[in-house]
């Protein structure tokens, strides 16, 4: 579940040069038509369900496909197997880059993709359009999650929205005082928490620096943290290089971050809500917030592999996992807002939907969802070129040293 330093070489072997790979001489790979700056391969969605194939290979974020092995009381995979006859094999991943790499092996049928992976998978032909008519529970998905840039291309759906949330600032309440309201303790050179900071281990973390700069250096003109021109990108990278000596740990495995917080090796950092929930359950004095500058976040999508040999089981899984009861189980366990508008009624703790702003479209609009950076600036600028994901990957290697 660790970040792959060698990912860039693998990514450049696919056709998504536009969004994932620059060349050694340029960060641009040309342009192409399409809503996101590219035209996807011509792949057709499934037209009808057949006989369940008896097997399903699931590639998922930790906490999205629980089978009782981590906690006997947390298991929605086994009931699915009993209902459908589809035996589920789950492979967890720690970063979107790892998910993209694993999907290219052709060994998986479905993947829970965040926005910084979904477009790469679409443009490389690793996933195909989804026939939402074959997913009855799609009708109850919140409208503000449908037909978005990270799950659709040119009004064609490439997946089923699953859950969403913010990357929060977390801290040990017995070690950090006063309660932070800003990301400043994470990024300022004068932070009193030098050597105790925990940061996410992925090139997409550059966007977190960009969000901070949007608020603290408005003269840079950053409007979208995933659309950075040369000057804006250099500023974000410089901020993270200055942060580097203060970082105790870069994490891609949330269990390791929870352990670091428990041992107090790290006392403040960026985290997922599931990390906070886990640490709290272990007795760690911990709190979390979305700081004043805002936050990056995720809106995850279940997608079907183009080469899947188990597509009926794949569609049954997507419909099952976004059904009200199961979507509530996943959201409550992982710590995110559910996609299904009827899921909140199924929560054990009815207050959590309020905590996660589940039906709050205005709150959802404030989160800077993970999105694949491409040369065509995602903020609408057409007179300048933005840094693509290849540039972000190279910069991340430099940042970490």
C-alpha positions as CSV (number, residue, x, y, z in Angstrom):
1,X,0.0,0.0,0.0
2,X,3.0,2.3,-0.3
3,X,3.4,5.0,-2.9
4,X,5.2,3.9,-6.0
5,X,8.3,5.9,-6.9
6,X,8.6,4.2,-10.2
7,X,5.0,4.9,-11.2
8,X,5.8,7.5,-13.8
9,X,7.7,5.2,-16.1
10,X,4.8,2.8,-16.1
11,X,2.3,5.5,-16.7
12,X,4.1,6.8,-19.7
13,X,3.7,3.4,-21.5
14,X,0.0,4.0,-22.0
15,X,-1.9,6.2,-24.4
16,X,-2.8,8.8,-21.8
17,X,0.1,11.0,-22.6
18,X,-2.2,13.9,-22.4
19,X,-3.1,13.6,-18.8
20,X,-0.4,11.5,-17.1
21,X,2.9,11.9,-18.9
22,X,5.0,14.7,-20.0
23,X,8.2,14.2,-21.9
24,X,11.7,15.0,-20.7
25,X,11.8,18.1,-22.8
26,X,8.2,19.4,-22.2
27,X,5.4,19.0,-19.8
28,X,2.9,19.2,-22.7
29,X,1.8,16.3,-24.7
30,X,-0.4,18.1,-27.1
31,X,-4.1,18.6,-27.1
32,X,-7.2,16.8,-28.0
33,X,-10.9,17.5,-28.1
34,X,-13.3,16.5,-25.3
35,X,-14.8,17.9,-22.1
36,X,-11.6,17.1,-20.1
37,X,-9.2,17.8,-22.9
38,X,-9.1,14.3,-24.4
39,X,-11.3,11.9,-26.5
40,X,-11.7,8.5,-24.7
41,X,-11.3,5.3,-26.6
42,X,-14.4,4.0,-28.3
43,X,-15.7,1.5,-25.8
44,X,-19.3,0.4,-25.3
45,X,-21.2,0.0,-22.1
46,X,-22.8,-3.3,-21.2
47,X,-26.3,-3.5,-22.7
48,X,-27.8,-6.2,-20.5
49,X,-27.0,-8.4,-17.5
50,X,-26.3,-12.1,-18.1
51,X,-25.8,-15.0,-15.7
52,X,-23.6,-14.2,-12.8
53,X,-20.1,-15.4,-13.5
54,X,-19.4,-16.6,-9.9
55,X,-16.4,-14.4,-9.3
56,X,-15.5,-10.8,-8.8
57,X,-12.1,-9.2,-8.3
58,X,-12.4,-5.9,-6.5
59,X,-9.7,-3.2,-6.3
60,X,-10.7,-0.8,-3.5
61,X,-9.7,1.8,-1.1
62,X,-9.3,0.3,2.4
63,X,-12.7,0.3,4.1
64,X,-14.7,0.1,0.9
65,X,-15.0,-3.7,0.6
66,X,-14.9,-5.2,4.1
67,X,-15.3,-9.0,4.5
68,X,-14.9,-9.3,8.3
69,X,-11.2,-10.0,8.2
70,X,-10.3,-6.7,9.7
71,X,-13.3,-6.6,12.1
72,X,-15.7,-9.6,12.3
73,X,-18.6,-7.1,12.9
74,X,-17.8,-5.2,9.7
75,X,-18.8,-7.3,6.7
76,X,-20.9,-6.4,3.7
77,X,-19.0,-8.6,1.3
78,X,-20.3,-12.0,2.6
79,X,-24.0,-11.0,2.2
80,X,-23.3,-10.0,-1.3
81,X,-21.7,-13.3,-2.1
82,X,-24.6,-15.1,-0.6
83,X,-27.2,-13.1,-2.5
84,X,-25.5,-13.3,-5.9
85,X,-23.2,-16.3,-6.0
86,X,-20.3,-14.0,-6.9
87,X,-17.2,-14.9,-4.9
88,X,-15.4,-11.7,-4.1
89,X,-11.6,-11.3,-4.0
90,X,-10.6,-7.9,-2.5
91,X,-7.3,-6.1,-3.1
92,X,-6.8,-2.9,-1.2
93,X,-4.6,0.0,-2.5
94,X,-3.1,2.9,-0.7
95,X,-2.9,5.7,-3.4
96,X,-4.6,6.5,-6.6
97,X,-1.3,5.9,-8.4
98,X,-1.2,2.4,-7.1
99,X,-4.8,1.8,-8.3
100,X,-3.9,3.0,-11.8
101,X,-0.9,0.7,-11.9
102,X,-2.8,-2.3,-10.7
103,X,-5.7,-1.8,-13.1
104,X,-3.3,-2.1,-16.0
105,X,-2.6,-5.7,-15.0
106,X,-6.1,-6.7,-16.2
107,X,-6.6,-8.7,-13.1
108,X,-9.5,-6.7,-11.6
109,X,-13.2,-6.3,-12.5
110,X,-14.1,-3.1,-10.6
111,X,-12.2,-0.3,-8.9
112,X,-13.2,2.4,-6.5
113,X,-11.5,5.3,-8.2
114,X,-10.9,8.8,-6.9
115,X,-10.9,11.8,-9.3
116,X,-7.1,11.8,-9.6
117,X,-7.3,8.3,-11.1
118,X,-10.7,8.1,-12.9
119,X,-9.8,10.2,-15.9
120,X,-6.5,8.4,-16.4
121,X,-8.4,5.1,-16.4
122,X,-10.9,6.4,-18.9
123,X,-8.4,7.9,-21.3
124,X,-6.2,4.8,-21.2
125,X,-9.1,2.5,-22.0
126,X,-8.7,0.5,-18.8
127,X,-12.4,1.2,-17.9
128,X,-15.5,1.5,-20.0
129,X,-18.7,3.5,-19.9
130,X,-21.4,2.3,-17.4
131,X,-25.0,1.7,-18.3
132,X,-26.7,3.3,-15.4
133,X,-30.0,1.8,-16.3
134,X,-28.6,-1.6,-15.2
135,X,-27.9,-0.1,-11.7
136,X,-31.4,0.6,-10.2
137,X,-30.0,2.3,-7.1
138,X,-28.3,4.9,-9.3
139,X,-31.7,6.7,-9.4
140,X,-31.3,7.6,-5.7
141,X,-27.8,9.0,-6.0
142,X,-27.6,12.7,-5.1
143,X,-27.9,14.7,-8.4
144,X,-24.9,16.9,-7.4
145,X,-22.6,13.8,-7.7
146,X,-23.8,12.8,-11.1
147,X,-22.2,13.8,-14.5
148,X,-19.2,15.4,-12.9
149,X,-15.8,15.9,-14.6
150,X,-14.2,13.0,-12.6
151,X,-16.9,10.4,-13.4
152,X,-18.2,11.4,-16.8
153,X,-16.8,12.5,-20.1
154,X,-18.9,14.4,-22.7
155,X,-22.1,13.5,-20.7
156,X,-21.3,9.8,-20.7
157,X,-21.2,8.1,-17.3
158,X,-18.1,6.1,-16.6
159,X,-19.0,5.0,-13.1
160,X,-21.4,5.0,-10.1
161,X,-20.8,7.6,-7.4
162,X,-20.0,6.0,-4.1
163,X,-19.0,8.4,-1.4
164,X,-17.3,11.7,-0.8
165,X,-15.5,13.8,1.8
166,X,-12.7,16.1,2.7
167,X,-9.1,15.5,3.5
168,X,-9.1,16.9,7.1
169,X,-6.6,18.4,9.4
170,X,-6.2,16.2,12.4
171,X,-4.2,16.6,15.6
172,X,-3.6,15.1,19.1
173,X,-5.5,17.3,21.5
174,X,-3.0,16.6,24.3
175,X,0.0,17.8,22.1
176,X,-1.4,20.6,20.0
177,X,-2.8,23.8,21.5
178,X,-4.6,26.0,20.8
179,X,-7.0,24.2,18.5
180,X,-5.8,24.9,14.9
181,X,-8.2,26.7,12.6
182,X,-5.8,26.9,9.6
183,X,-3.4,24.7,7.7
184,X,-0.6,27.1,8.9
185,X,0.9,24.6,11.5
186,X,1.4,22.2,8.6
187,X,3.0,24.7,6.1
188,X,4.6,27.6,7.9
189,X,8.4,27.4,8.5
190,X,7.9,28.6,12.1
191,X,5.5,25.8,12.9
192,X,6.1,24.6,16.5
193,X,5.4,21.0,15.4
194,X,8.6,20.5,13.4
195,X,9.4,16.7,13.2
196,X,5.8,15.9,14.2
197,X,4.0,16.6,11.0
198,X,2.3,13.9,9.0
199,X,1.6,14.4,5.2
200,X,0.0,12.4,2.5
201,X,2.4,10.5,0.2
202,X,1.3,11.3,-3.3
203,X,1.9,13.8,-6.1
204,X,-1.7,14.9,-5.7
205,X,-0.7,16.4,-2.3
206,X,0.7,19.3,-4.3
207,X,-2.9,20.4,-4.5
208,X,-3.1,20.8,-0.7
209,X,-0.2,23.3,-0.9
210,X,-2.1,25.1,-3.7
211,X,-5.2,25.3,-1.6
212,X,-3.2,27.0,1.1
213,X,-1.6,29.4,-1.3
214,X,-5.0,30.3,-2.7
215,X,-5.8,31.8,0.7
216,X,-2.4,33.1,1.7
217,X,-0.9,34.3,-1.6
218,X,-3.9,35.4,-3.6
219,X,-1.6,37.4,-5.9
220,X,-0.7,34.1,-7.5
221,X,-4.2,33.9,-9.0
222,X,-4.8,30.2,-8.3
223,X,-8.5,29.4,-9.0
224,X,-8.2,25.7,-9.2
225,X,-5.5,23.7,-7.3
226,X,-5.3,21.2,-10.1
227,X,-4.8,23.9,-12.8
228,X,-1.4,25.4,-12.0
229,X,0.7,27.3,-14.5
230,X,4.5,27.5,-14.2
231,X,4.6,30.3,-11.6
232,X,1.8,28.8,-9.5
233,X,3.2,25.3,-9.7
234,X,6.7,26.5,-8.7
235,X,5.2,28.3,-5.6
236,X,3.3,25.1,-4.5
237,X,6.4,22.9,-5.0
238,X,8.6,25.4,-3.1
239,X,6.1,25.4,-0.2
240,X,6.3,21.6,0.0
241,X,10.1,21.6,-0.2
242,X,10.2,24.0,2.8
243,X,7.8,21.7,4.6
244,X,9.9,18.6,4.0
245,X,12.3,19.0,6.9
246,X,9.4,19.4,9.3
247,X,7.7,16.1,8.2
248,X,7.9,13.2,10.5
249,X,6.2,10.8,8.1
250,X,4.6,10.6,4.7
251,X,1.7,8.2,4.7
252,X,-0.2,6.2,2.1
253,X,-1.4,3.5,4.5
254,X,-4.0,5.0,6.9
255,X,-3.3,2.3,9.4
256,X,0.3,3.5,9.7
257,X,-0.8,7.1,10.1
258,X,-3.2,6.0,12.9
259,X,-0.3,4.2,14.6
260,X,1.9,7.2,14.3
261,X,-0.7,9.4,16.0
262,X,-1.3,6.7,18.6
263,X,2.5,6.6,19.5
264,X,2.7,10.4,19.2
265,X,5.5,10.1,16.7
266,X,3.3,12.4,14.7
267,X,0.9,14.9,16.4
268,X,-0.6,16.8,13.5
269,X,-1.3,16.0,9.9
270,X,-3.6,15.6,6.9
271,X,-5.9,12.6,7.3
272,X,-9.0,10.8,6.2
273,X,-11.9,10.6,8.5
274,X,-11.5,6.8,8.8
275,X,-8.0,7.5,10.3
276,X,-9.5,9.8,12.9
277,X,-12.3,7.3,13.7
278,X,-9.8,4.5,14.1
279,X,-7.5,6.5,16.3
280,X,-10.4,7.6,18.5
281,X,-11.6,4.0,18.8
282,X,-8.1,3.1,20.1
283,X,-8.3,5.8,22.8
284,X,-6.1,8.4,21.1
285,X,-7.1,12.0,22.1
286,X,-7.6,13.3,18.6
287,X,-9.7,15.9,16.8
288,X,-10.2,17.0,13.2
289,X,-11.5,19.9,11.2
290,X,-11.7,21.4,7.7
291,X,-9.6,24.5,8.1
292,X,-10.5,28.0,7.1
293,X,-8.7,27.8,3.8
294,X,-10.8,24.8,2.7
295,X,-9.5,21.4,1.8
296,X,-8.9,18.9,-1.0
297,X,-11.1,15.8,-1.0
298,X,-12.5,12.9,-2.8
299,X,-15.6,11.9,-4.7
300,X,-15.1,8.2,-5.4
301,X,-16.6,6.2,-8.3
302,X,-17.0,2.5,-8.9
303,X,-15.8,1.8,-12.4
304,X,-15.9,-1.4,-14.5
305,X,-12.7,-2.7,-16.2
306,X,-12.9,-2.9,-19.9
307,X,-11.2,-6.3,-19.9
308,X,-13.4,-7.7,-17.1
309,X,-14.6,-11.3,-17.6
310,X,-17.2,-10.9,-14.8
311,X,-19.2,-7.9,-15.8
312,X,-22.6,-9.1,-14.6
313,X,-21.1,-9.7,-11.1
314,X,-19.5,-6.2,-11.5
315,X,-22.8,-4.5,-12.1
316,X,-24.4,-6.5,-9.3
317,X,-21.7,-5.3,-7.0
318,X,-22.1,-1.6,-8.0
319,X,-25.8,-1.7,-7.4
320,X,-25.4,-3.5,-4.1
321,X,-22.7,-1.3,-2.7
322,X,-24.6,1.9,-3.6
323,X,-27.9,0.6,-2.1
324,X,-29.1,2.5,0.9
325,X,-28.2,0.0,3.6
326,X,-24.8,-1.0,2.3
327,X,-23.9,2.6,1.2
328,X,-24.7,3.6,4.8
329,X,-22.5,0.8,6.2
330,X,-19.6,1.8,4.1
331,X,-19.9,5.5,4.7
332,X,-20.3,5.1,8.5
333,X,-17.3,2.8,8.7
334,X,-15.0,4.7,6.4
335,X,-16.1,8.2,7.5
336,X,-17.6,9.9,4.5
337,X,-20.8,11.2,3.1
338,X,-22.8,8.5,1.2
339,X,-23.9,8.9,-2.4
340,X,-27.3,7.4,-2.0
341,X,-29.9,10.0,-0.8
342,X,-31.7,7.2,1.2
343,X,-28.6,6.0,3.0
344,X,-28.8,8.5,5.9
345,X,-31.9,6.7,7.2
346,X,-29.9,3.5,7.5
347,X,-27.1,5.0,9.6
348,X,-26.6,3.6,13.1
349,X,-25.5,7.0,14.3
350,X,-28.1,9.3,12.8
351,X,-25.9,12.4,13.5
352,X,-23.2,11.4,11.2
353,X,-25.0,12.5,8.0
354,X,-25.0,16.0,9.5
355,X,-21.4,15.7,10.4
356,X,-20.4,14.6,6.9
357,X,-22.8,17.2,5.3
358,X,-24.3,14.3,3.3
359,X,-27.1,16.2,1.6
360,X,-25.4,19.6,1.6
361,X,-24.7,20.4,-2.1
362,X,-23.3,23.8,-1.1
363,X,-20.8,22.2,1.3
364,X,-19.8,19.7,-1.4
365,X,-19.2,22.4,-3.8
366,X,-16.5,23.9,-1.5
367,X,-14.3,20.9,-1.5
368,X,-11.5,20.8,-4.1
369,X,-12.0,17.2,-5.3
370,X,-9.0,15.2,-6.5
371,X,-8.8,15.6,-10.3
372,X,-6.1,14.6,-12.7
373,X,-4.0,17.6,-13.8
374,X,-3.7,18.0,-17.5
375,X,-2.1,20.6,-19.9
376,X,-5.5,22.1,-20.7
377,X,-6.0,24.3,-17.7
378,X,-9.0,23.0,-15.7
379,X,-9.9,26.6,-14.6
380,X,-10.9,27.6,-18.1
381,X,-7.8,29.5,-19.1
382,X,-6.9,29.0,-22.8
383,X,-4.0,31.4,-23.2
384,X,-1.6,29.4,-21.1
385,X,-0.6,25.8,-20.4
386,X,-0.9,24.1,-17.1
387,X,1.4,21.4,-15.5
388,X,0.2,17.9,-16.2
389,X,0.4,14.9,-13.9
390,X,3.8,13.9,-15.2
391,X,5.2,17.2,-14.0
392,X,3.5,16.7,-10.6
393,X,5.0,13.2,-10.3
394,X,8.5,14.4,-11.1
395,X,8.2,17.3,-8.7
396,X,7.0,15.0,-5.9
397,X,10.1,12.9,-6.3
398,X,12.2,16.1,-5.9
399,X,10.2,17.3,-2.9
400,X,10.7,14.0,-1.0
401,X,14.4,13.9,-2.1
